[in-house]
Amino acid sequence: MTDENEHLKPPTKREMKSAARLYAVQALFQMEAADMTVDKVRRQFYDHFFGLKTEEEGEFIDGDSDLFHEITEIAVNDQARVDQMTDRALVAKWPIARIDPTLRALFRAAGAELLSGRTPPKVVIVEFVDVAKAFYPDGREPKFVNAVLDHMAREARPEAF
């Protein structure tokens, strides 16, 4: 039996970080799809997703705004470096430009967090595999994401392995 007041509990720090990662992937996807600046997309997410409650959509968990900002900032400022790291982790026939835009956004967000050095690489991998599961609940993509991120993490943070 669930506690009726469960929905009133504030999200944990871990839940807020997980939400920030999911939002970062969505924001990076939106930037590419709509050709928007990082500042404009971030403003939309702060205004329309972080902690929003609607009848139609339910409740959006409040995300860790510092982590969201950091991931999107590094993903944009170091995009070439992250994309090159991703390319090296992908099969030669599948450069980052040819993969699904959602996966591209996910690899950019995860690569940015790996480069930030704040989070242990194994945590980054687990968290972004969970994000992949949210987008592809019945697909093979989460296993693919796990393999690519493992390669990226070993390149970005070899001392952690």
C-alpha angles and dihedrals in degrees: 000000000000125000111252090219093051092103089056094060113104114242118264121248089254092052090049091051091048090050091049090054092050091047091048091056090048092047094049090048091050092048091056097040096047098029091237131157120252091243093054093047093047091051090053092051094048090048100040111026114026105094094337118160121199134165093230100044101026120219125337111210116243107253130216098263094196093055091043090051093046095049094048092044094052092041090056100037095043098031094127091052093046092046091050090050089050092047090054089052094049127076110270092246091058112057115181091260090065099050128093111287092234091055090045090055090047093051090048093051094045092044090052092052091048090053092048090065093209097110126052108255093236089056091050090052094049093045095050093044084057089051089051089052089054091055097036107028095164102029139092092244096099091060090046090049090050092053095045094046092048089056092045092048093051089052096044098040110017092159090067093064 
